[in-house]
């Protein structure tokens, strides 16, 4: 278990490193920017999933049309379920 003394010593070291880099304090989060990033990520995810669904479905539909056109599907089979 880490002691308070060890924690404060490590915290002081980190603050010194950030101070040397010119980062005295953390910047306040920009809520509008965060919201825009979240909206864009959501939109990109929806578009990617929709495109995948459309193109994967399109391939299956074309394959089924071709198999029906060439008579690959046996329609006389009683166990066949569409």
C-alpha positions as CSV (number, residue, x, y, z in Angstrom):
1,X,0.0,0.0,0.0
2,X,1.3,3.4,-0.9
3,X,1.7,5.9,2.0
4,X,0.7,9.5,2.0
5,X,4.3,10.6,2.1
6,X,5.2,8.5,-1.0
7,X,2.1,9.8,-2.8
8,X,2.9,13.4,-2.1
9,X,6.5,13.0,-3.1
10,X,5.6,11.4,-6.4
11,X,2.9,14.1,-7.0
12,X,5.5,16.8,-6.4
13,X,7.8,15.2,-8.9
14,X,5.1,15.1,-11.5
15,X,4.2,18.8,-10.9
16,X,7.8,19.7,-11.4
17,X,7.9,17.8,-14.7
18,X,4.8,19.6,-15.9
19,X,6.1,22.9,-14.7
20,X,9.3,22.5,-16.7
21,X,7.2,21.7,-19.7
22,X,5.3,24.9,-19.2
23,X,2.1,23.3,-18.0
24,X,1.3,24.9,-14.7
25,X,-2.3,23.9,-14.5
26,X,-4.6,21.7,-16.6
27,X,-6.7,23.5,-19.1
28,X,-10.5,23.5,-18.5
29,X,-12.3,21.1,-20.7
30,X,-14.1,22.7,-23.7
31,X,-17.6,21.2,-23.4
32,X,-18.6,22.3,-26.9
33,X,-15.6,20.7,-28.4
34,X,-16.2,17.5,-26.5
35,X,-19.8,17.4,-27.6
36,X,-18.8,18.0,-31.3
37,X,-16.3,15.1,-31.0
38,X,-18.9,12.8,-29.5
39,X,-21.5,13.7,-32.2
40,X,-19.0,13.1,-35.0
41,X,-17.9,9.8,-33.6
42,X,-21.5,8.7,-33.2
43,X,-22.3,9.8,-36.8
44,X,-19.2,8.0,-38.2
45,X,-20.1,4.8,-36.3
46,X,-23.7,4.9,-37.6
47,X,-22.6,5.5,-41.1
48,X,-20.0,2.7,-40.9
49,X,-22.5,0.2,-39.5
50,X,-25.2,1.3,-42.0
51,X,-22.8,0.9,-45.0
52,X,-21.6,-2.5,-43.7
53,X,-25.2,-3.6,-43.3
54,X,-26.2,-2.4,-46.8
55,X,-23.3,-3.9,-48.6
56,X,-23.4,-7.2,-46.8
57,X,-27.1,-7.5,-47.3
58,X,-26.8,-6.5,-51.0
59,X,-24.3,-9.3,-51.5
60,X,-26.6,-11.9,-49.9
61,X,-29.6,-10.6,-52.0
62,X,-27.6,-10.9,-55.3
63,X,-26.4,-14.4,-54.3
64,X,-30.0,-15.5,-53.6
65,X,-31.3,-14.0,-56.8
66,X,-28.6,-15.8,-58.8
67,X,-29.2,-19.1,-57.1
68,X,-32.9,-18.7,-57.7
69,X,-32.3,-17.7,-61.4
70,X,-30.1,-20.7,-62.1
71,X,-32.4,-23.1,-60.2
72,X,-30.1,-23.8,-57.3
73,X,-32.9,-23.5,-54.7
74,X,-35.1,-26.6,-54.6
75,X,-38.7,-25.3,-54.2
76,X,-40.2,-28.8,-53.9
77,X,-38.4,-29.5,-50.7
78,X,-40.9,-29.6,-47.8
79,X,-38.3,-28.7,-45.2
80,X,-37.3,-25.5,-47.1
81,X,-38.1,-22.4,-45.1
82,X,-37.6,-19.0,-46.8
